[in-house]
Amino acid sequence: MIKIYELKEINEETVNAFANFIPQLAPDIKVPTMSELKAIVSSPGSTLFVAEDKEIIGAITLINYRIPSGIKVWIEDLVVEKNARGKGVGEALILYAISHARKLGFSKIDLTSSLHRHKAKGLYQKLGFVKRSSRVYRWQD
């Protein structure tokens, strides 16, 4: 049975789980260290949720921050271990994140998705996310 919860403590098992599935987001992504994961879970602007079925099989991060026009809320780094995909884990993680956001009083959540992630796009639309007419630009040093 899949259990979803907010990750508050980081241990070696957690670090190993992230080392296993973070590269599945993109092969060039640096795997987070224990100190980096601890910084995420201790940050007031980020909430890290995990899905567990005897071991951690997926994660999602809910980010919120205040700007002059209000509060922005984003879903970032949704990832499910490849052997657990197609079993509703991603959907459960998103719904859990949405529920948490609602409890905090947030009524809008944004996310981005790579163009090649067709199944993810279908899931997002199924859950009520609507494509916005905007572009994401990135500066990189």
C-alpha positions as CSV (number, residue, x, y, z in Angstrom):
1,M,0.0,0.0,0.0
2,I,1.3,3.4,-1.0
3,K,1.8,5.9,1.8
4,I,2.3,9.6,1.1
5,Y,3.7,12.0,3.7
6,E,5.7,15.2,4.2
7,L,9.3,14.4,4.5
8,K,10.7,16.1,7.7
9,E,13.8,13.9,8.5
10,I,16.6,13.0,6.2
11,N,18.6,9.8,6.6
12,E,20.9,7.7,4.5
13,E,17.9,5.7,3.1
14,T,16.3,8.9,1.9
15,V,19.5,10.1,0.3
16,N,19.9,6.8,-1.5
17,A,16.3,6.9,-2.7
18,F,16.8,10.3,-4.2
19,A,20.1,9.3,-5.7
20,N,18.2,6.5,-7.5
21,F,15.3,8.4,-8.9
22,I,16.4,12.0,-9.3
23,P,18.5,11.1,-12.4
24,Q,15.3,9.8,-13.9
25,L,14.1,13.4,-14.2
26,A,17.0,14.2,-16.4
27,P,20.4,12.6,-16.6
28,D,22.3,15.8,-16.1
29,I,20.6,16.7,-12.8
30,K,23.0,16.7,-9.8
31,V,21.8,14.3,-7.1
32,P,21.1,16.1,-3.9
33,T,23.4,15.5,-0.9
34,M,22.1,14.9,2.6
35,S,22.8,18.5,3.5
36,E,20.9,19.8,0.5
37,L,17.9,17.6,1.3
38,K,18.0,18.8,4.9
39,A,18.0,22.3,3.6
40,I,14.9,21.6,1.5
41,V,12.9,20.1,4.3
42,S,13.9,22.9,6.7
43,S,13.0,25.7,4.3
44,P,9.8,27.5,5.1
45,G,9.1,28.0,1.4
46,S,9.3,24.3,0.3
47,T,7.5,21.2,1.3
48,L,8.8,17.9,0.2
49,F,6.4,14.9,0.0
50,V,7.3,11.3,-0.7
51,A,5.5,8.2,-1.7
52,E,6.5,5.1,0.0
53,D,5.8,1.4,-0.7
54,K,8.2,-0.3,1.7
55,E,10.8,2.2,0.3
56,I,10.6,5.7,-1.2
57,I,9.3,5.4,-4.8
58,G,8.5,9.0,-5.6
59,A,8.6,12.6,-4.6
60,I,7.1,16.0,-5.3
61,T,8.0,19.4,-4.0
62,L,5.5,22.2,-3.3
63,I,7.2,25.7,-3.4
64,N,5.6,28.9,-2.2
65,Y,6.9,32.4,-2.0
66,R,5.6,35.9,-1.7
67,I,6.0,38.5,-4.4
68,P,4.4,42.0,-4.8
69,S,1.5,40.5,-6.7
70,G,0.7,37.9,-4.2
71,I,1.9,34.4,-3.3
72,K,3.2,32.0,-6.0
73,V,2.8,28.3,-5.5
74,W,4.6,25.8,-7.8
75,I,4.9,22.1,-8.0
76,E,8.5,21.1,-8.8
77,D,10.4,17.9,-9.4
78,L,7.6,15.3,-9.5
79,V,9.4,12.0,-10.0
80,V,8.3,8.4,-9.7
81,E,10.7,5.5,-9.7
82,K,10.5,3.9,-13.1
83,N,9.4,0.5,-11.8
84,A,6.4,2.2,-10.0
85,R,5.2,4.3,-12.9
86,G,1.7,3.7,-14.3
87,K,0.3,2.7,-10.9
88,G,-1.1,6.0,-9.7
89,V,1.8,7.2,-7.7
90,G,2.3,10.4,-9.6
91,E,-1.4,11.2,-9.4
92,A,-1.5,10.5,-5.7
93,L,1.5,12.7,-5.1
94,I,0.0,15.6,-7.0
95,L,-3.4,15.3,-5.2
96,Y,-1.6,15.2,-1.9
97,A,0.3,18.4,-2.8
98,I,-2.9,20.1,-3.9
99,S,-4.7,19.1,-0.7
100,H,-1.8,20.5,1.3
101,A,-1.9,23.8,-0.7
102,R,-5.6,24.1,-0.1
103,K,-5.1,23.7,3.7
104,L,-2.6,26.6,3.5
105,G,-5.2,28.7,1.7
106,F,-3.6,28.6,-1.8
107,S,-6.0,28.4,-4.7
108,K,-3.6,28.4,-7.6
109,I,-0.7,26.1,-8.4
110,D,1.6,26.3,-11.4
111,L,3.9,23.7,-12.8
112,T,6.0,23.2,-15.9
113,S,6.7,20.0,-17.8
114,S,9.2,19.1,-20.5
115,L,7.7,18.8,-24.0
116,H,8.7,15.2,-24.3
117,R,6.7,14.1,-21.2
118,H,3.5,13.3,-22.9
119,K,2.1,11.0,-20.2
120,A,2.8,13.7,-17.6
121,K,1.0,16.3,-19.7
122,G,-2.1,14.0,-19.8
123,L,-2.0,13.5,-16.1
124,Y,-1.8,17.2,-15.4
125,Q,-4.7,17.9,-17.6
126,K,-6.7,15.0,-16.1
127,L,-6.2,16.6,-12.7
128,G,-7.4,20.0,-13.8
129,F,-4.2,21.8,-14.8
130,V,-4.7,24.0,-17.8
131,K,-2.0,25.1,-20.2
132,R,-1.2,28.8,-19.8
133,S,-0.3,31.1,-22.7
134,S,3.1,32.0,-21.3
135,R,6.7,31.0,-21.9
136,V,9.4,30.0,-19.5
137,Y,12.7,31.6,-20.0
138,R,15.9,30.5,-18.3
139,W,19.2,32.3,-17.7
140,Q,22.1,30.0,-17.1
141,D,25.7,30.9,-16.3
